[in-house]
Amino acid sequence: MSLDLTRDPADLALDLVAIPSPSGQEREIADHLHSALATQPHLRVLRDGDTLVARTELGRAERVILAGHLDTVPAAAGLVPGVHGGALWGRGSVDMKAGVAVMAHLAATLDCPSRDVTWVFYDHEEVARDVNGLRRVIAHHPEWVTGTFAVLGEPTSARLEGGCNGSVRVHATMVGRAAHAARAWLGVNAIHAAAPLLERLARYAPATVQVDGLEFRESLNAVLISGGAATNVIPDRCILTVNYRFAPDKTVDDAVAHLRDVLTGAEVEVVDRAPGARPGLDAAPAREFARVVARHGGGEPTAKVGWTDVAQFAELGIPAVNCGPGDPGLAHTDGEHCPLEQIDTYAGIVREWLG
């Protein structure tokens, strides 16, 4: 298979969706994109594992970054790529091969943009942060991803979403004492001891926090529970996995401290943490990008509810926003599909901004 990056972005998106690329299996799609990008004389193409970086080097006064991930969650059986009813269907059509197709098309066809552009196509976004391809490139080759502003092509229905919530995941452990189930009074049931903790979480009222003019809605939930060793043993341990999505007015340490307060009575172990990102709309290129989005019907910027890799750019001191085709509510679902109109709209936004 040979990718033609000059094709209409919607057609190119279908080609990309047809290449399976669940996390850890991005080699094929990365190879195809690498071969296609390497034919463009105006691009310098770099590679680290299955992450590709394509850069213009025109000596412009400003450099911006556009980034998208190549991996998807695994596809359900029977989820066949195709175009039906004015939409692109299939795993990755929303998250986020439609956005990647627009970026790859414009990387090839915008040979003289008004700004120097770094296009980043990276692996392992849908899994643990420690294997994230963008994170790896930042660690190994920070000079590849310098810039004054970044756009992450995460699905936003071609609207602008600023910043992102942070995320902390902890194990909250209740400790009891094991005993034979026939002599339960000799033990302490750790699963029962978790009941007040679960009740506290069920009653918890998450905050909505305004940060730099955007409203970020928080959430705090038990997402997994485990405990017990056998049906005739009083369990001496119960572990709740709790996830806190916190507004970017807080640091990770602030979020962990809040969790410890909420989970008083349990042993709390932090197992995953990711900082949030403030909206990033104050920088001059961000304001111009927002105006272009608005001209294409995108309305006013809103907050990104989930965590995205804009946080990694924010850690580098690079303001970053989310903008891409597709309804994020359809990501990872069996009904995942992206309207072709949104692919065209997103291509128009980026082309106008960089033209």
C-alpha positions in Angstrom: 0.0 0.0 0.0 1.3 3.5 -0.9 -0.2 6.6 0.7 -0.9 9.5 -1.6 -0.8 12.5 0.7 -2.2 14.9 -1.9 -5.5 13.1 -2.0 -8.6 14.7 -0.5 -8.1 14.5 3.3 -11.3 12.5 3.7 -10.1 9.9 1.3 -6.7 9.8 3.0 -8.5 9.4 6.3 -10.2 6.3 5.0 -6.8 4.9 3.9 -5.5 5.5 7.4 -8.5 3.9 9.2 -8.0 0.8 7.0 -4.6 0.3 8.5 -5.1 -1.3 11.9 -2.9 0.4 14.5 -3.9 -0.4 18.1 -1.4 0.7 20.6 1.8 -1.2 20.2 1.1 -2.1 16.6 1.8 1.3 14.9 4.8 0.1 12.8 2.8 -0.4 9.6 1.0 3.0 9.6 4.2 4.7 10.7 6.2 3.1 7.8 3.6 4.1 5.3 3.5 7.7 6.5 7.3 7.9 6.7 7.7 6.7 3.1 5.1 9.3 1.9 6.4 12.2 3.9 10.0 11.5 2.9 9.2 12.2 -0.7 8.4 15.8 0.1 11.4 18.0 -0.7 10.3 20.8 1.6 10.2 18.6 4.7 13.0 17.2 6.9 11.6 13.9 8.3 12.9 12.4 11.6 12.0 9.2 13.3 12.2 7.8 16.8 10.6 4.3 17.0 7.1 4.7 15.5 7.0 8.5 16.0 7.6 10.7 13.0 8.5 14.4 13.0 8.4 16.3 9.7 9.7 19.9 9.8 9.8 22.8 7.4 13.0 24.8 7.7 12.2 28.0 5.8 13.7 30.4 8.3 10.4 31.9 9.4 10.2 34.1 12.4 7.9 31.7 14.2 7.6 27.9 14.5 4.4 26.1 15.5 3.7 22.5 16.2 0.7 20.3 15.0 0.6 16.9 16.6 -1.6 13.8 16.4 -1.3 10.2 17.5 -1.3 7.2 15.2 -2.6 4.5 17.6 -6.2 3.5 18.4 -7.9 1.4 21.0 -8.6 -2.1 19.7 -11.4 -2.4 17.2 -14.5 -4.4 17.9 -15.4 -7.3 15.7 -17.5 -6.2 12.7 -16.3 -2.5 12.8 -15.5 -2.2 9.2 -14.0 1.0 7.7 -16.1 2.8 5.2 -18.0 6.0 4.2 -21.7 6.0 4.8 -24.3 8.7 5.2 -21.8 11.5 4.8 -19.4 10.2 7.5 -16.2 8.2 7.8 -16.8 5.1 9.9 -14.3 2.8 11.7 -11.9 2.5 14.5 -9.8 5.7 14.7 -12.1 7.7 12.5 -12.7 10.1 15.4 -9.7 9.3 17.6 -7.9 10.5 15.7 -7.0 9.4 12.1 -9.3 12.1 10.5 -7.2 14.7 12.2 -4.0 12.9 11.3 -5.1 12.7 7.7 -5.6 16.5 7.6 -2.2 17.1 9.1 -0.4 14.7 6.7 -2.2 16.2 3.7 -1.3 19.7 4.6 2.3 18.7 5.6 2.7 17.5 2.0 0.7 20.3 0.2 1.7 23.4 2.1 5.2 23.8 0.9 5.5 27.5 1.8 3.5 28.1 5.0 3.6 31.5 6.7 5.2 29.9 9.8 7.7 27.1 10.0 5.8 24.0 11.0 6.7 20.9 12.9 4.3 18.0 12.2 4.3 15.3 14.8 2.7 11.8 14.3 3.3 9.7 17.4 2.7 6.3 18.9 1.3 4.9 22.2 -1.0 7.7 23.2 -3.9 5.4 24.2 -1.9 3.5 26.9 0.3 4.3 29.9 2.0 7.7 29.9 5.4 6.2 30.4 5.4 4.7 26.9 3.8 7.7 25.1 5.7 8.4 21.9 5.5 12.2 22.3 6.9 11.9 25.8 9.8 9.7 24.4 10.7 12.3 21.7 10.6 15.1 24.2 13.0 13.1 26.4 15.3 11.9 23.6 15.2 14.8 21.1 13.8 18.0 22.7 15.1 20.1 19.8 12.7 18.3 17.5 9.7 19.8 19.2 10.6 23.4 19.9 8.0 26.1 19.1 5.9 29.0 20.3 2.5 27.3 20.1 1.0 23.8 19.5 -2.2 22.4 18.2 -3.2 18.9 19.2 -5.6 17.4 16.7 -7.7 15.6 19.3 -11.4 15.4 18.3 -13.3 18.5 19.3 -16.0 18.6 16.5 -13.6 21.1 14.8 -14.0 23.5 17.7 -11.3 24.9 20.0 -10.8 23.4 23.4 -8.2 25.0 25.6 -6.0 23.2 28.1 -7.0 20.0 29.8 -7.8 18.5 33.2 -5.1 16.7 35.1 -5.4 13.1 36.3 -4.3 11.2 39.4 -5.1 7.5 40.0 -4.5 5.9 43.4 -5.0 2.6 45.2 -6.9 3.1 48.4 -6.4 0.1 50.6 -8.6 -1.0 53.5 -6.8 -3.5 55.8 -8.7 -6.1 57.9 -7.9 -9.4 59.5 -8.4 -12.8 57.9 -10.5 -15.5 59.6 -12.5 -18.5 58.6 -15.9 -17.4 57.3 -17.6 -19.7 59.8 -15.9 -17.8 62.6 -16.2 -14.3 61.1 -16.2 -12.7 64.5 -12.5 -13.6 64.8 -11.7 -11.4 61.8 -12.2 -7.9 60.4 -13.8 -7.7 56.9 -11.8 -5.3 54.8 -14.5 -5.3 52.1 -17.1 -4.2 54.6 -14.7 -1.6 55.9 -14.6 0.0 52.4 -18.3 0.8 52.6 -17.9 4.2 54.3 -15.3 5.1 51.7 -17.6 4.2 48.8 -20.4 6.1 50.4 -18.1 9.1 50.7 -17.2 8.9 47.1 -20.9 8.5 46.0 -21.8 11.7 47.9 -18.8 13.6 46.6 -19.8 16.8 44.7 -17.1 17.5 42.0 -16.2 21.2 41.5 -16.5 23.2 38.3 -13.5 25.6 38.3 -12.9 28.6 36.1 -9.4 28.9 34.8 -8.4 31.8 32.5 -12.0 32.3 31.5 -12.8 28.6 30.7 -14.9 26.3 33.0 -13.2 22.9 33.8 -15.5 20.3 35.3 -13.8 17.9 37.7 -14.7 14.3 38.6 -13.7 11.9 41.3 -14.7 8.2 41.1 -13.9 4.7 42.2 -13.2 2.9 39.0 -12.1 -0.6 40.2 -12.4 -2.7 43.3 -10.7 -5.9 44.4 -10.5 -7.9 47.6 -10.7 -11.3 49.1 -8.9 -14.6 48.7 -11.5 -17.3 48.8 -15.2 -17.8 49.5 -14.6 -19.2 53.0 -12.2 -16.6 54.1 -13.0 -13.2 55.7 -11.0 -10.8 53.4 -8.1 -9.0 55.1 -7.6 -6.5 52.2 -9.8 -4.5 49.9 -8.3 -2.1 47.3 -10.3 0.6 45.6 -8.8 2.2 42.5 -9.8 5.9 42.5 -9.4 8.4 39.7 -9.4 12.1 40.2 -9.7 14.4 37.1 -8.7 17.9 38.4 -8.8 21.4 37.0 -5.5 22.9 35.8 -5.6 25.5 38.6 -4.1 22.7 40.8 -0.7 20.9 40.7 -0.5 17.2 40.8 0.7 17.5 44.5 -2.4 19.6 45.2 -4.6 16.8 43.7 -2.9 14.1 45.7 -3.3 16.0 48.9 -7.0 16.5 48.2 -7.4 12.7 47.5 -5.7 11.8 50.8 -8.2 14.1 52.6 -11.2 12.5 50.8 -9.8 9.0 51.4 -9.0 9.4 55.1 -9.0 6.0 56.7 -7.4 4.2 53.8 -3.8 3.6 52.9 -3.3 5.7 49.7 -0.7 4.8 47.0 -0.3 7.0 43.9 -0.1 4.7 40.8 -0.4 7.3 38.0 -0.2 11.0 37.7 -0.5 13.5 34.9 -0.6 17.3 35.3 -3.3 19.4 33.6 -2.7 22.3 31.3 -4.0 25.9 31.5 -6.0 27.0 28.4 -3.0 28.5 26.6 -5.1 31.1 24.7 -3.1 34.2 25.7 -0.2 33.7 23.2 -0.5 35.7 19.9 -0.6 32.6 17.6 -3.3 31.1 19.9 -5.5 34.2 19.6 -5.1 34.2 15.8 -5.9 30.5 15.6 -9.0 31.0 17.7 -10.2 33.8 15.3 -9.7 31.4 12.4 -11.7 28.7 14.2 -14.5 31.1 14.9 -14.6 32.2 11.2 -15.2 28.6 10.3 -18.2 28.3 12.7 -16.3 27.0 15.7 -17.8 29.5 18.2 -16.0 30.4 21.4 -13.3 28.3 23.0 -14.3 25.8 25.7 -12.4 23.7 28.2 -11.1 20.2 27.4 -12.7 17.8 29.9 -10.3 14.9 29.6 -6.5 14.7 29.7 -4.6 15.2 26.5 -1.0 15.7 25.4 -1.4 19.5 25.5 -0.2 19.0 29.1 3.2 17.7 27.8 3.6 20.9 25.7 2.5 23.0 28.6 5.3 21.4 30.7 7.7 22.6 28.0 6.4 26.1 28.3 4.6 25.9 24.9 1.0 27.1 25.0 -1.2 24.4 23.4 -4.8 23.8 22.4 -7.0 20.9 21.2 -8.7 21.1 17.8 -9.7 18.3 15.5 -12.6 16.7 13.6 -14.9 14.3 15.2 -17.2 14.1 18.2 -15.1 13.1 21.3 -18.2 11.4 22.7 -18.0 8.8 19.9 -14.3 8.0 20.5 -13.6 4.3 21.4 -17.3 3.4 20.7 -18.6 0.8 18.3 -20.4 3.6 16.5 -17.3 5.7 16.0 -17.7 7.9 12.9 -16.6 11.4 11.8 -18.7 13.6 9.5 -16.8 14.3 6.3 -17.9 18.0 6.6 -15.9 18.3 9.8 -12.8 16.9 8.1 -13.2 19.6 5.4 -13.8 22.3 8.0 -10.7 21.3 10.0 -8.6 21.3 6.9 -9.9 24.7 6.0 -9.0 26.0 9.5 -5.4 24.8 9.5 -4.9 25.8 5.8 -6.1 29.3 6.4 -4.0 29.7 9.6 -0.8 28.5 8.0 -1.4 29.8 4.5 
